[in-house]
């Protein structure tokens, strides 16, 4: 199900948060599109926090410290990287309105990024929206093998540690399925959504409070301890 908003109109941040709270999110036809449309999938992909599949190879990547992990250090660089063409997509649904709206949500604490670095080079990451104990994953990118998977592992560890209840992945892909994502009907999703957004004490920053970065080895250890 979808509907369009007025052509060229800015995305109002309060409207955007209200839409997420009832299971709706915006997309654009292409990076250069002048409008967005609102989407409410009949089938929703979620990744149960206790169902994340930490493969042996990804665990090895994390333990070896192949990447340095950070949070909210480079939000705009992450969203720009997610908007770039990739081997599996020639275009993107992230247009100007979406970039501006989510950057503002980041400034007021409702959107976050996870980054993976190789020395000082940003090589992978993801971003999304937070309301209560729900995190709505928007997009991810990878410029090194396993970089986006490592970023997702970081997100899962952070959500478990911070008392979150729901990781919304929007649409199912083979990549997400291999990591433990499942698809549920809209009605079941809305029940989970209502419970998760009502969690008042979820803390996205708890995992690294006072620390600029986190090691892959610590992420792997947290996932194995709580998995």
Secondary structure by P-SEA (a helix, b strand, c coil): ccccccccccccaaaaaaaaaaccccccccccccbbbbbbbcbbbbbccccccccaaaaaaaaaccccccccccaaaaaaaaaccccccccccccaaaaaaaaaaaaacccbbbbbbccccccccccccccccbbbbccccccccaaaaaaaaaaaaaaaaacccccccccccaaaaaaccccccaaaaaaaaaaaaacccccccccccccccccaaaaaaaaaacc
